[in-house]
Amino acid sequence: MPFKAKILFFLFLIFLSAACQPRIANVHSTGETIVCFGDSLTQGVGASQEHDYPSLLAQMLQMPTINAGVGGNTTRDALERLDRDVLQKNPRLVIVEFCGNDFLQKIPVAETIQNLDEIVRRIQEAKAMVVLVHLRAGFFVDEYLKGFERIARKRQTLLIKNILKGILGTPRLKSDQLHPNDDGYAIMAQRIYKVVLPLVKR
């Protein structure tokens, strides 16, 4: 291949790579903290001290990270404490993990998705980036995934699908029927780390 053709091909690959990168709202956020906002999976139920995923993520990133997980919380609860536990913490990035308790408490799927969309909207208004963490819920059909995908496209967020894939079905990775143990949380943390690292190390 002639030298000029090689240069043009190389430039085309760079353009194609850039075009395939998802656009992330507030990617140049000037906030100072990472806030992990969620329910018991974020709080770390079933983990030993410092082995919840936010603690592990903080160690991997070497950045200030706040665990704003509260066991039993639904998206309704999340909206009520969003300002106090997230927006007032000067977030640069917020990792949002909810829907499991909405499913268990039979909150309508449409309301859950609407609440999540409102949570993301308000976080972005505070000039922070958002990563949505999806939990597969439903015995046969995942009733939430399309809603998560719709929010991610609409709000320009990254989406981590099925965060507990391979964990809930593996007894050695669980502390009970619903929660990981230390090894399970380590897998969660690694999955989230791979997604958020490019956002916070720019």
N, C-alpha and C positions, 0 to 999 in steps of 0.2 A: 504494500500500500504506500503510495507517495506520501512524503512528509506532510504536505499541506492537507491531504485527505485525513491523515492521522490526527492532525490538530483539530480539524473540523469535527471529526468523530468524537474526540475527547471532549470538546466543548458541548457537543450534543448530549453526551452522557451526563455531564455536569448539570445541564439544563433539565434533563429528564429527571435526575435525582432530586433537584430542587422542587420541581413541579409535583413530585409524588409525596413530598413532605406535608403532613397535615398542618393547616394553619391553626395556631393556638392563640386565643385571645389573651391579651395582657402579658405576652411573652417577655416583655422588657419591664416587668413589674419591679418596683423599687422597695417592696416590702422586705421585712427582715426575718420572718419566721415561716416554717412549714407547719401547718395545722392539719392534724389527722382527725377528721370529724366523722364520727360514726357511732355505732352501737357497741354491743359486747365484743364483736370481733376486733374492733379498734381498741376498746378498753383493754382487751387481752384476757378475757375470762378463760381460765384453763392454763394460762402461762405462769411460769415461775417469775420471780422478780427480774425485771429488765429483759424479759424475753417476749414481751408483747411486740407486735410488729412496729409500732412507732419508735420504741426504744432501739430495736435492731436497725431500723432505717436511719435513725439519728447517728448511730455508730458508723454505718456505712458511708453516709454522706458527710459526716463531720459538720453538721449544721444545726442551729437551734430548731428543735422539733417539739411541738406541743401535742400531747395525747388528749384530745377532746372527745374521747369515746365514753358513752354512758350506756351500760347494759339495759336492755329492754326498750330502748328508744325507738320510736317510729319516726317517719318523716314529719308528722305533726309536732312531735316533741322537738325535733331538730329545728323547725322554724321558730319555735318559741325561744330557744336558747342561742340561735345563730349570732345575734349581735354580741351577746356577752362572751360567748365561748370562742368565737371565730373573728368577727369583724373588728372587735376591740383589741386584737392581738397583733395588729399590723402584719397581716399575712402576705407572703410573697406567693405561696402556693398552698392550696387547700385540697386535700385528698378526701373525697366525699364517699362514704360507704354506708348506705342504708338500703332497706327494703325487706330484710328478713323478718323483722317484727311486724311490718305492715302485712306481710303474708300470713304470719301466725295469728295476727289479730283480725284478719279478714277485712282490712281496709281496702276499699275498691282500688283496683289497679290504676284506673284513670286518675284517682286522687293522688296516689303515690307518685305517679309520673309528674303530675302538675306540681306537687310539693317540691319534688327534686328540681324541676325546672326553675321554680321560684328561688330555691336555695342557690342554685348556680348563678342565676341572674343577679341576685344581691351580692354574692361574693365578687362577681366580675365588676359590678358597680363600684366596689371598693378597690378596684385595680389589681386584683390578684388573679393568678392562674388557677385553673381547676382541673383536677383529674378525677373522673368518675370511676368508682369501683363497683362492678356489677356482681351480684350474687345470684346464681341460678336458683330460682324458687318455682315450685310447682312439681307435681309428681310425674306428669307425663310431658306437658308442654311448658316451656319457659314463658310465662305471661308477661315478663318485664323487659326482656332484652330489646325488643323493637322500640320501646319507649326510651330506654337508655341510649340506644343508637340515635334516635331522633333528637334527643337533647344534645348529644355530642356534636352532631352535625350543625344544629341550629346555633349552639352557643360556642362552637369552636373549642371544644375541650378534648382531651385524650380520654379514651375509654379502655379500662382493663376488664375484659370479659371473664366471667366465671372464675373468680379469684380462688375459689375452693376446689377447683378441678383436681381430681386425684387425691384430695385430702379427706373429704367426707366419707369416701368409700374405702379408706385405708385405716384400719383400727390402730396401727402403730403410730399414726400421725394425729390421733384425736385424744382429747381429754374426756369427752363425753359424746353424746350423740350429735351435738350441734357445734361444738367448739374444737379447734385444734389444740394440740399440746405444743411444747417448745419447738419440736421439729416441724410441726405443721405451720406454726407462725413464722418460722425461719423461711419456709417456702413462700409464704405470703409476702414477707418483707423483700425477698429476692425478686419476686415478680414485679412488685411496685418499684423497687429500686431501679430496675432496668428501664422502666418507663420514665421516671421522674429525673433521673440523672442528667439527661441532655437538657432538660428545662432549667435546672438550677445551676448548672456549671457553664452557662453561656458567658 
